[in-house]
Amino acid sequence: MSTEHAHYLDNPDKSGPPPQIDVVATVPGAPPAPEGAEAMTIRVTLPPKSPGAPPHRHSGPAYGYVIKGAINFELEGEPVRVVRAGESFWEPGGDVIHYQDGNHLTDEESAFVVTMFCAPGQPMLTVVSPEELEARRDRRAPTP
């Protein structure tokens, strides 16, 4: 974390300790939100073994934080990774396919909060067809 992200506000009227503000993640060079975008924040709770949403894309960038458990996270061109409680993730949106966001745990639920910047008139999530998945198969990172 750079000092430009350090947060301390001197409050002469304070009656207790100051808030603790921790930067969880930053995304340098993140893509801009679509013009006129609507910001939407949702909480997703995944039961044990839930595969999450089917392969999909978002019309704008999305920034998330796992609040409970662990999720499998896979974007087109990147290997699947496990994002655990207290860790964050982001995706650029647009043409990039989001392959996985399922529960990594088989015996407890996982949950995350995500803020998405949706293009006006677009759904927050568009499922990718099996035909497109097959046509773009070479863009998916190999699985170990």
CNS distance restraints for C-alpha pairs under 8 A (distance, minus, plus):
assign (resid   1 and name CA) (resid   5 and name CA) 6.62 0.50 0.50
assign (resid   1 and name CA) (resid   6 and name CA) 7.71 0.50 0.50
assign (resid   1 and name CA) (resid  23 and name CA) 7.40 0.50 0.50
assign (resid   2 and name CA) (resid   6 and name CA) 7.04 0.50 0.50
assign (resid   5 and name CA) (resid  23 and name CA) 7.06 0.50 0.50
assign (resid   6 and name CA) (resid  22 and name CA) 7.98 0.50 0.50
assign (resid   6 and name CA) (resid  23 and name CA) 7.77 0.50 0.50
assign (resid   7 and name CA) (resid  21 and name CA) 6.26 0.50 0.50
assign (resid   7 and name CA) (resid  22 and name CA) 7.78 0.50 0.50
assign (resid   8 and name CA) (resid  21 and name CA) 7.79 0.50 0.50
assign (resid   9 and name CA) (resid  18 and name CA) 7.90 0.50 0.50
assign (resid  11 and name CA) (resid  18 and name CA) 7.97 0.50 0.50
assign (resid  14 and name CA) (resid  18 and name CA) 7.51 0.50 0.50
assign (resid  24 and name CA) (resid  86 and name CA) 7.97 0.50 0.50
assign (resid  24 and name CA) (resid  87 and name CA) 7.25 0.50 0.50
assign (resid  24 and name CA) (resid  88 and name CA) 7.02 0.50 0.50
assign (resid  25 and name CA) (resid  88 and name CA) 6.56 0.50 0.50
assign (resid  27 and name CA) (resid  90 and name CA) 7.87 0.50 0.50
assign (resid  30 and name CA) (resid  92 and name CA) 7.11 0.50 0.50
assign (resid  31 and name CA) (resid  61 and name CA) 6.87 0.50 0.50
assign (resid  31 and name CA) (resid  92 and name CA) 6.18 0.50 0.50
assign (resid  32 and name CA) (resid  60 and name CA) 7.99 0.50 0.50
assign (resid  32 and name CA) (resid  61 and name CA) 7.51 0.50 0.50
assign (resid  33 and name CA) (resid  37 and name CA) 6.25 0.50 0.50
assign (resid  33 and name CA) (resid  60 and name CA) 5.66 0.50 0.50
assign (resid  33 and name CA) (resid  61 and name CA) 6.29 0.50 0.50
assign (resid  33 and name CA) (resid 117 and name CA) 5.79 0.50 0.50
assign (resid  33 and name CA) (resid 118 and name CA) 7.62 0.50 0.50
assign (resid  33 and name CA) (resid 119 and name CA) 7.78 0.50 0.50
assign (resid  34 and name CA) (resid  59 and name CA) 7.72 0.50 0.50
assign (resid  34 and name CA) (resid  60 and name CA) 6.04 0.50 0.50
assign (resid  34 and name CA) (resid 117 and name CA) 7.21 0.50 0.50
assign (resid  34 and name CA) (resid 118 and name CA) 7.04 0.50 0.50
assign (resid  34 and name CA) (resid 119 and name CA) 5.34 0.50 0.50
assign (resid  35 and name CA) (resid 119 and name CA) 7.02 0.50 0.50
assign (resid  36 and name CA) (resid 119 and name CA) 6.77 0.50 0.50
assign (resid  36 and name CA) (resid 120 and name CA) 6.21 0.50 0.50
assign (resid  37 and name CA) (resid  60 and name CA) 7.93 0.50 0.50
assign (resid  37 and name CA) (resid 117 and name CA) 5.60 0.50 0.50
assign (resid  37 and name CA) (resid 118 and name CA) 5.15 0.50 0.50
assign (resid  37 and name CA) (resid 119 and name CA) 4.66 0.50 0.50
assign (resid  37 and name CA) (resid 120 and name CA) 5.55 0.50 0.50
assign (resid  38 and name CA) (resid 117 and name CA) 5.54 0.50 0.50
assign (resid  38 and name CA) (resid 118 and name CA) 5.24 0.50 0.50
assign (resid  38 and name CA) (resid 119 and name CA) 6.63 0.50 0.50
assign (resid  38 and name CA) (resid 120 and name CA) 6.61 0.50 0.50
assign (resid  39 and name CA) (resid 115 and name CA) 6.62 0.50 0.50
assign (resid  39 and name CA) (resid 116 and name CA) 5.66 0.50 0.50
assign (resid  39 and name CA) (resid 117 and name CA) 4.52 0.50 0.50
assign (resid  39 and name CA) (resid 118 and name CA) 6.38 0.50 0.50
assign (resid  40 and name CA) (resid 115 and name CA) 5.40 0.50 0.50
assign (resid  40 and name CA) (resid 116 and name CA) 5.23 0.50 0.50
assign (resid  40 and name CA) (resid 117 and name CA) 6.39 0.50 0.50
assign (resid  40 and name CA) (resid 118 and name CA) 7.42 0.50 0.50
assign (resid  41 and name CA) (resid 113 and name CA) 6.93 0.50 0.50
assign (resid  41 and name CA) (resid 114 and name CA) 5.51 0.50 0.50
assign (resid  41 and name CA) (resid 115 and name CA) 4.08 0.50 0.50
assign (resid  41 and name CA) (resid 116 and name CA) 6.32 0.50 0.50
assign (resid  42 and name CA) (resid 113 and name CA) 5.66 0.50 0.50
assign (resid  42 and name CA) (resid 114 and name CA) 5.56 0.50 0.50
assign (resid  42 and name CA) (resid 115 and name CA) 6.49 0.50 0.50
assign (resid  43 and name CA) (resid 111 and name CA) 7.02 0.50 0.50
assign (resid  43 and name CA) (resid 112 and name CA) 5.75 0.50 0.50
assign (resid  43 and name CA) (resid 113 and name CA) 4.37 0.50 0.50
assign (resid  43 and name CA) (resid 114 and name CA) 6.53 0.50 0.50
assign (resid  44 and name CA) (resid 111 and name CA) 5.46 0.50 0.50
assign (resid  44 and name CA) (resid 112 and name CA) 5.40 0.50 0.50
assign (resid  44 and name CA) (resid 113 and name CA) 6.28 0.50 0.50
assign (resid  44 and name CA) (resid 114 and name CA) 7.95 0.50 0.50
assign (resid  45 and name CA) (resid 109 and name CA) 6.94 0.50 0.50
assign (resid  45 and name CA) (resid 110 and name CA) 5.91 0.50 0.50
assign (resid  45 and name CA) (resid 111 and name CA) 4.27 0.50 0.50
assign (resid  45 and name CA) (resid 112 and name CA) 6.70 0.50 0.50
assign (resid  46 and name CA) (resid  50 and name CA) 5.69 0.50 0.50
assign (resid  46 and name CA) (resid  52 and name CA) 6.73 0.50 0.50
assign (resid  46 and name CA) (resid 102 and name CA) 7.04 0.50 0.50
assign (resid  46 and name CA) (resid 103 and name CA) 5.81 0.50 0.50
assign (resid  46 and name CA) (resid 109 and name CA) 5.44 0.50 0.50
assign (resid  46 and name CA) (resid 110 and name CA) 5.19 0.50 0.50
assign (resid  46 and name CA) (resid 111 and name CA) 5.91 0.50 0.50
assign (resid  47 and name CA) (resid 103 and name CA) 7.12 0.50 0.50
assign (resid  47 and name CA) (resid 108 and name CA) 6.79 0.50 0.50
assign (resid  47 and name CA) (resid 109 and name CA) 4.45 0.50 0.50
assign (resid  47 and name CA) (resid 110 and name CA) 6.70 0.50 0.50
assign (resid  48 and name CA) (resid 103 and name CA) 6.38 0.50 0.50
assign (resid  48 and name CA) (resid 105 and name CA) 5.84 0.50 0.50
assign (resid  48 and name CA) (resid 106 and name CA) 4.73 0.50 0.50
assign (resid  48 and name CA) (resid 107 and name CA) 5.25 0.50 0.50
assign (resid  48 and name CA) (resid 108 and name CA) 4.92 0.50 0.50
assign (resid  48 and name CA) (resid 109 and name CA) 4.85 0.50 0.50
assign (resid  48 and name CA) (resid 110 and name CA) 7.40 0.50 0.50
assign (resid  49 and name CA) (resid 102 and name CA) 7.62 0.50 0.50
assign (resid  49 and name CA) (resid 103 and name CA) 5.72 0.50 0.50
assign (resid  49 and name CA) (resid 104 and name CA) 6.96 0.50 0.50
assign (resid  49 and name CA) (resid 105 and name CA) 6.12 0.50 0.50
assign (resid  49 and name CA) (resid 106 and name CA) 4.65 0.50 0.50
assign (resid  49 and name CA) (resid 107 and name CA) 7.38 0.50 0.50
assign (resid  50 and name CA) (resid 102 and name CA) 5.66 0.50 0.50
assign (resid  50 and name CA) (resid 103 and name CA) 5.30 0.50 0.50
assign (resid  51 and name CA) (resid 100 and name CA) 7.47 0.50 0.50
assign (resid  51 and name CA) (resid 101 and name CA) 7.07 0.50 0.50
assign (resid  51 and name CA) (resid 102 and name CA) 4.17 0.50 0.50
assign (resid  51 and name CA) (resid 103 and name CA) 6.17 0.50 0.50
assign (resid  52 and name CA) (resid 100 and name CA) 6.94 0.50 0.50
assign (resid  52 and name CA) (resid 101 and name CA) 5.29 0.50 0.50
assign (resid  52 and name CA) (resid 102 and name CA) 3.98 0.50 0.50
assign (resid  52 and name CA) (resid 103 and name CA) 6.74 0.50 0.50
assign (resid  53 and name CA) (resid 100 and name CA) 7.13 0.50 0.50
assign (resid  53 and name CA) (resid 101 and name CA) 6.51 0.50 0.50
assign (resid  53 and name CA) (resid 102 and name CA) 7.11 0.50 0.50
assign (resid  54 and name CA) (resid  99 and name CA) 6.94 0.50 0.50
assign (resid  54 and name CA) (resid 100 and name CA) 7.17 0.50 0.50
assign (resid  54 and name CA) (resid 127 and name CA) 6.58 0.50 0.50
assign (resid  54 and name CA) (resid 128 and name CA) 7.90 0.50 0.50
assign (resid  55 and name CA) (resid  97 and name CA) 6.59 0.50 0.50
assign (resid  55 and name CA) (resid  98 and name CA) 5.60 0.50 0.50
assign (resid  55 and name CA) (resid  99 and name CA) 4.31 0.50 0.50
assign (resid  55 and name CA) (resid 100 and name CA) 6.49 0.50 0.50
assign (resid  55 and name CA) (resid 127 and name CA) 5.97 0.50 0.50
assign (resid  55 and name CA) (resid 128 and name CA) 5.75 0.50 0.50
assign (resid  56 and name CA) (resid  97 and name CA) 5.62 0.50 0.50
assign (resid  56 and name CA) (resid  98 and name CA) 5.29 0.50 0.50
assign (resid  56 and name CA) (resid  99 and name CA) 6.56 0.50 0.50
assign (resid  56 and name CA) (resid 125 and name CA) 6.36 0.50 0.50
assign (resid  56 and name CA) (resid 126 and name CA) 5.32 0.50 0.50
assign (resid  56 and name CA) (resid 127 and name CA) 4.18 0.50 0.50
assign (resid  56 and name CA) (resid 128 and name CA) 4.98 0.50 0.50
assign (resid  57 and name CA) (resid  93 and name CA) 6.28 0.50 0.50
assign (resid  57 and name CA) (resid  94 and name CA) 6.75 0.50 0.50
assign (resid  57 and name CA) (resid  95 and name CA) 6.80 0.50 0.50
assign (resid  57 and name CA) (resid  96 and name CA) 6.22 0.50 0.50
assign (resid  57 and name CA) (resid  97 and name CA) 5.03 0.50 0.50
assign (resid  57 and name CA) (resid  98 and name CA) 5.64 0.50 0.50
assign (resid  57 and name CA) (resid 125 and name CA) 5.84 0.50 0.50
assign (resid  57 and name CA) (resid 126 and name CA) 5.46 0.50 0.50
assign (resid  57 and name CA) (resid 127 and name CA) 6.67 0.50 0.50
assign (resid  57 and name CA) (resid 128 and name CA) 7.14 0.50 0.50
assign (resid  58 and name CA) (resid  62 and name CA) 7.69 0.50 0.50
assign (resid  58 and name CA) (resid  93 and name CA) 4.78 0.50 0.50
assign (resid  58 and name CA) (resid  94 and name CA) 5.91 0.50 0.50
assign (resid  58 and name CA) (resid  95 and name CA) 7.96 0.50 0.50
assign (resid  58 and name CA) (resid 116 and name CA) 7.87 0.50 0.50
assign (resid  58 and name CA) (resid 118 and name CA) 7.13 0.50 0.50
assign (resid  58 and name CA) (resid 123 and name CA) 7.89 0.50 0.50
assign (resid  58 and name CA) (resid 124 and name CA) 5.84 0.50 0.50
assign (resid  58 and name CA) (resid 125 and name CA) 5.08 0.50 0.50
assign (resid  58 and name CA) (resid 126 and name CA) 6.46 0.50 0.50
assign (resid  59 and name CA) (resid  93 and name CA) 5.46 0.50 0.50
assign (resid  59 and name CA) (resid  94 and name CA) 4.85 0.50 0.50
assign (resid  59 and name CA) (resid  95 and name CA) 7.90 0.50 0.50
assign (resid  59 and name CA) (resid 117 and name CA) 7.44 0.50 0.50
assign (resid  59 and name CA) (resid 118 and name CA) 5.37 0.50 0.50
assign (resid  59 and name CA) (resid 119 and name CA) 5.61 0.50 0.50
assign (resid  59 and name CA) (resid 122 and name CA) 6.84 0.50 0.50
assign (resid  59 and name CA) (resid 123 and name CA) 7.65 0.50 0.50
assign (resid  59 and name CA) (resid 124 and name CA) 6.79 0.50 0.50
assign (resid  59 and name CA) (resid 125 and name CA) 7.51 0.50 0.50
assign (resid  60 and name CA) (resid  92 and name CA) 6.57 0.50 0.50
assign (resid  60 and name CA) (resid  93 and name CA) 4.41 0.50 0.50
assign (resid  60 and name CA) (resid  94 and name CA) 5.60 0.50 0.50
assign (resid  60 and name CA) (resid 116 and name CA) 6.70 0.50 0.50
assign (resid  60 and name CA) (resid 117 and name CA) 5.01 0.50 0.50
assign (resid  60 and name CA) (resid 118 and name CA) 5.15 0.50 0.50
assign (resid  60 and name CA) (resid 119 and name CA) 6.31 0.50 0.50
assign (resid  61 and name CA) (resid  90 and name CA) 7.34 0.50 0.50
assign (resid  61 and name CA) (resid  91 and name CA) 5.64 0.50 0.50
assign (resid  61 and name CA) (resid  92 and name CA) 4.35 0.50 0.50
assign (resid  61 and name CA) (resid  93 and name CA) 4.45 0.50 0.50
assign (resid  61 and name CA) (resid  94 and name CA) 7.47 0.50 0.50
assign (resid  61 and name CA) (resid 116 and name CA) 5.93 0.50 0.50
assign (resid  61 and name CA) (resid 117 and name CA) 5.68 0.50 0.50
assign (resid  61 and name CA) (resid 118 and name CA) 7.75 0.50 0.50
assign (resid  62 and name CA) (resid  90 and name CA) 5.51 0.50 0.50
assign (resid  62 and name CA) (resid  91 and name CA) 5.35 0.50 0.50
assign (resid  62 and name CA) (resid  92 and name CA) 6.58 0.50 0.50
assign (resid  62 and name CA) (resid  93 and name CA) 6.69 0.50 0.50
assign (resid  62 and name CA) (resid 114 and name CA) 6.56 0.50 0.50
assign (resid  62 and name CA) (resid 115 and name CA) 5.56 0.50 0.50
assign (resid  62 and name CA) (resid 116 and name CA) 4.20 0.50 0.50
assign (resid  62 and name CA) (resid 117 and name CA) 6.36 0.50 0.50
assign (resid  63 and name CA) (resid  88 and name CA) 7.51 0.50 0.50
assign (resid  63 and name CA) (resid  89 and name CA) 5.99 0.50 0.50
assign (resid  63 and name CA) (resid  90 and name CA) 4.35 0.50 0.50
assign (resid  63 and name CA) (resid  91 and name CA) 6.69 0.50 0.50
assign (resid  63 and name CA) (resid 114 and name CA) 5.47 0.50 0.50
assign (resid  63 and name CA) (resid 115 and name CA) 5.33 0.50 0.50
assign (resid  63 and name CA) (resid 116 and name CA) 6.50 0.50 0.50
assign (resid  64 and name CA) (resid  88 and name CA) 5.47 0.50 0.50
assign (resid  64 and name CA) (resid  89 and name CA) 5.17 0.50 0.50
assign (resid  64 and name CA) (resid  90 and name CA) 6.00 0.50 0.50
assign (resid  64 and name CA) (resid 112 and name CA) 6.73 0.50 0.50
assign (resid  64 and name CA) (resid 113 and name CA) 5.48 0.50 0.50
assign (resid  64 and name CA) (resid 114 and name CA) 3.92 0.50 0.50
assign (resid  64 and name CA) (resid 115 and name CA) 6.23 0.50 0.50
assign (resid  65 and name CA) (resid  85 and name CA) 7.59 0.50 0.50
assign (resid  65 and name CA) (resid  86 and name CA) 6.77 0.50 0.50
assign (resid  65 and name CA) (resid  87 and name CA) 5.86 0.50 0.50
assign (resid  65 and name CA) (resid  88 and name CA) 4.20 0.50 0.50
assign (resid  65 and name CA) (resid  89 and name CA) 6.33 0.50 0.50
assign (resid  65 and name CA) (resid 112 and name CA) 5.52 0.50 0.50
assign (resid  65 and name CA) (resid 113 and name CA) 5.41 0.50 0.50
assign (resid  65 and name CA) (resid 114 and name CA) 6.39 0.50 0.50
assign (resid  66 and name CA) (resid  70 and name CA) 6.99 0.50 0.50
assign (resid  66 and name CA) (resid  71 and name CA) 7.69 0.50 0.50
assign (resid  66 and name CA) (resid  83 and name CA) 6.96 0.50 0.50
assign (resid  66 and name CA) (resid  84 and name CA) 6.13 0.50 0.50
assign (resid  66 and name CA) (resid  85 and name CA) 4.63 0.50 0.50
assign (resid  66 and name CA) (resid  86 and name CA) 5.78 0.50 0.50
assign (resid  66 and name CA) (resid  87 and name CA) 5.81 0.50 0.50
assign (resid  66 and name CA) (resid  88 and name CA) 6.16 0.50 0.50
assign (resid  66 and name CA) (resid 110 and name CA) 7.84 0.50 0.50
assign (resid  66 and name CA) (resid 111 and name CA) 6.02 0.50 0.50
assign (resid  66 and name CA) (resid 112 and name CA) 4.09 0.50 0.50
assign (resid  66 and name CA) (resid 113 and name CA) 6.41 0.50 0.50
assign (resid  67 and name CA) (resid  85 and name CA) 4.88 0.50 0.50
assign (resid  67 and name CA) (resid  86 and name CA) 6.02 0.50 0.50
assign (resid  67 and name CA) (resid 110 and name CA) 7.66 0.50 0.50
assign (resid  67 and name CA) (resid 111 and name CA) 5.68 0.50 0.50
assign (resid  67 and name CA) (resid 112 and name CA) 5.22 0.50 0.50
assign (resid  67 and name CA) (resid 113 and name CA) 7.06 0.50 0.50
assign (resid  68 and name CA) (resid  84 and name CA) 7.49 0.50 0.50
assign (resid  68 and name CA) (resid  85 and name CA) 4.87 0.50 0.50
assign (resid  68 and name CA) (resid  86 and name CA) 7.84 0.50 0.50
assign (resid  68 and name CA) (resid 109 and name CA) 7.54 0.50 0.50
assign (resid  68 and name CA) (resid 110 and name CA) 4.94 0.50 0.50
assign (resid  68 and name CA) (resid 111 and name CA) 4.98 0.50 0.50
assign (resid  68 and name CA) (resid 112 and name CA) 6.80 0.50 0.50
assign (resid  69 and name CA) (resid  84 and name CA) 6.01 0.50 0.50
assign (resid  69 and name CA) (resid  85 and name CA) 5.38 0.50 0.50
assign (resid  69 and name CA) (resid 103 and name CA) 7.91 0.50 0.50
assign (resid  69 and name CA) (resid 104 and name CA) 7.88 0.50 0.50
assign (resid  69 and name CA) (resid 105 and name CA) 7.09 0.50 0.50
assign (resid  69 and name CA) (resid 108 and name CA) 7.31 0.50 0.50
assign (resid  69 and name CA) (resid 109 and name CA) 6.48 0.50 0.50
assign (resid  69 and name CA) (resid 110 and name CA) 4.24 0.50 0.50
assign (resid  69 and name CA) (resid 111 and name CA) 6.59 0.50 0.50
assign (resid  70 and name CA) (resid  82 and name CA) 6.43 0.50 0.50
assign (resid  70 and name CA) (resid  83 and name CA) 5.50 0.50 0.50
assign (resid  70 and name CA) (resid  84 and name CA) 4.13 0.50 0.50
assign (resid  70 and name CA) (resid  85 and name CA) 5.93 0.50 0.50
assign (resid  70 and name CA) (resid 103 and name CA) 6.28 0.50 0.50
assign (resid  70 and name CA) (resid 104 and name CA) 5.43 0.50 0.50
assign (resid  70 and name CA) (resid 105 and name CA) 6.54 0.50 0.50
assign (resid  70 and name CA) (resid 110 and name CA) 5.77 0.50 0.50
assign (resid  70 and name CA) (resid 111 and name CA) 7.73 0.50 0.50
assign (resid  71 and name CA) (resid  82 and name CA) 5.58 0.50 0.50
assign (resid  71 and name CA) (resid  83 and name CA) 5.33 0.50 0.50
assign (resid  71 and name CA) (resid  84 and name CA) 6.48 0.50 0.50
assign (resid  71 and name CA) (resid 101 and name CA) 6.05 0.50 0.50
assign (resid  71 and name CA) (resid 102 and name CA) 5.48 0.50 0.50
assign (resid  71 and name CA) (resid 103 and name CA) 4.60 0.50 0.50
assign (resid  71 and name CA) (resid 104 and name CA) 4.74 0.50 0.50
assign (resid  71 and name CA) (resid 105 and name CA) 7.56 0.50 0.50
assign (resid  71 and name CA) (resid 110 and name CA) 6.84 0.50 0.50
assign (resid  72 and name CA) (resid  80 and name CA) 6.46 0.50 0.50
assign (resid  72 and name CA) (resid  81 and name CA) 5.76 0.50 0.50
assign (resid  72 and name CA) (resid  82 and name CA) 4.73 0.50 0.50
assign (resid  72 and name CA) (resid  83 and name CA) 6.47 0.50 0.50
assign (resid  72 and name CA) (resid 100 and name CA) 6.12 0.50 0.50
assign (resid  72 and name CA) (resid 101 and name CA) 5.31 0.50 0.50
assign (resid  72 and name CA) (resid 102 and name CA) 5.31 0.50 0.50
assign (resid  72 and name CA) (resid 103 and name CA) 6.18 0.50 0.50
assign (resid  72 and name CA) (resid 104 and name CA) 5.37 0.50 0.50
assign (resid  73 and name CA) (resid  80 and name CA) 5.52 0.50 0.50
assign (resid  73 and name CA) (resid  81 and name CA) 5.35 0.50 0.50
assign (resid  73 and name CA) (resid  82 and name CA) 6.09 0.50 0.50
assign (resid  73 and name CA) (resid  83 and name CA) 6.74 0.50 0.50
assign (resid  73 and name CA) (resid  99 and name CA) 7.61 0.50 0.50
assign (resid  73 and name CA) (resid 100 and name CA) 5.12 0.50 0.50
assign (resid  73 and name CA) (resid 101 and name CA) 4.85 0.50 0.50
assign (resid  73 and name CA) (resid 102 and name CA) 7.21 0.50 0.50
assign (resid  74 and name CA) (resid  78 and name CA) 6.40 0.50 0.50
assign (resid  74 and name CA) (resid  79 and name CA) 6.18 0.50 0.50
assign (resid  74 and name CA) (resid  80 and name CA) 4.34 0.50 0.50
assign (resid  74 and name CA) (resid  81 and name CA) 6.43 0.50 0.50
assign (resid  74 and name CA) (resid  98 and name CA) 6.09 0.50 0.50
assign (resid  74 and name CA) (resid  99 and name CA) 5.32 0.50 0.50
assign (resid  74 and name CA) (resid 100 and name CA) 4.89 0.50 0.50
assign (resid  74 and name CA) (resid 101 and name CA) 6.94 0.50 0.50
assign (resid  75 and name CA) (resid  79 and name CA) 7.43 0.50 0.50
assign (resid  75 and name CA) (resid  80 and name CA) 7.38 0.50 0.50
assign (resid  75 and name CA) (resid  91 and name CA) 7.51 0.50 0.50
assign (resid  75 and name CA) (resid  96 and name CA) 7.05 0.50 0.50
assign (resid  75 and name CA) (resid  97 and name CA) 5.95 0.50 0.50
assign (resid  75 and name CA) (resid  98 and name CA) 4.54 0.50 0.50
assign (resid  75 and name CA) (resid  99 and name CA) 5.69 0.50 0.50
assign (resid  75 and name CA) (resid 100 and name CA) 7.23 0.50 0.50
assign (resid  76 and name CA) (resid  96 and name CA) 5.97 0.50 0.50
assign (resid  76 and name CA) (resid  97 and name CA) 5.19 0.50 0.50
assign (resid  76 and name CA) (resid  98 and name CA) 6.22 0.50 0.50
assign (resid  76 and name CA) (resid  99 and name CA) 6.79 0.50 0.50
assign (resid  76 and name CA) (resid 139 and name CA) 6.27 0.50 0.50
assign (resid  76 and name CA) (resid 140 and name CA) 5.20 0.50 0.50
assign (resid  76 and name CA) (resid 141 and name CA) 6.94 0.50 0.50
assign (resid  77 and name CA) (resid 139 and name CA) 5.44 0.50 0.50
assign (resid  77 and name CA) (resid 140 and name CA) 4.93 0.50 0.50
assign (resid  77 and name CA) (resid 141 and name CA) 4.99 0.50 0.50
assign (resid  78 and name CA) (resid 140 and name CA) 7.04 0.50 0.50
assign (resid  78 and name CA) (resid 141 and name CA) 5.33 0.50 0.50
assign (resid  79 and name CA) (resid 140 and name CA) 7.93 0.50 0.50
assign (resid  79 and name CA) (resid 141 and name CA) 5.17 0.50 0.50
assign (resid  79 and name CA) (resid 142 and name CA) 6.83 0.50 0.50
assign (resid  79 and name CA) (resid 143 and name CA) 6.81 0.50 0.50
assign (resid  80 and name CA) (resid 100 and name CA) 7.68 0.50 0.50
assign (resid  80 and name CA) (resid 143 and name CA) 7.58 0.50 0.50
assign (resid  82 and name CA) (resid 104 and name CA) 7.11 0.50 0.50
assign (resid  83 and name CA) (resid  87 and name CA) 6.03 0.50 0.50
assign (resid  83 and name CA) (resid  88 and name CA) 6.97 0.50 0.50
assign (resid  83 and name CA) (resid  89 and name CA) 7.39 0.50 0.50
assign (resid  92 and name CA) (resid  96 and name CA) 7.17 0.50 0.50
assign (resid  97 and name CA) (resid 128 and name CA) 7.62 0.50 0.50
assign (resid 103 and name CA) (resid 109 and name CA) 7.12 0.50 0.50
assign (resid 103 and name CA) (resid 110 and name CA) 5.95 0.50 0.50
assign (resid 104 and name CA) (resid 110 and name CA) 7.93 0.50 0.50
assign (resid 105 and name CA) (resid 109 and name CA) 7.01 0.50 0.50
assign (resid 105 and name CA) (resid 110 and name CA) 7.35 0.50 0.50
assign (resid 116 and name CA) (resid 124 and name CA) 7.33 0.50 0.50
assign (resid 118 and name CA) (resid 122 and name CA) 6.54 0.50 0.50
assign (resid 118 and name CA) (resid 123 and name CA) 7.20 0.50 0.50
assign (resid 118 and name CA) (resid 124 and name CA) 5.76 0.50 0.50
assign (resid 128 and name CA) (resid 132 and name CA) 6.51 0.50 0.50
assign (resid 128 and name CA) (resid 133 and name CA) 6.77 0.50 0.50
assign (resid 129 and name CA) (resid 133 and name CA) 6.33 0.50 0.50
assign (resid 130 and name CA) (resid 134 and name CA) 6.21 0.50 0.50
assign (resid 131 and name CA) (resid 135 and name CA) 6.23 0.50 0.50
assign (resid 132 and name CA) (resid 136 and name CA) 6.12 0.50 0.50
assign (resid 133 and name CA) (resid 137 and name CA) 5.86 0.50 0.50
assign (resid 136 and name CA) (resid 140 and name CA) 7.34 0.50 0.50
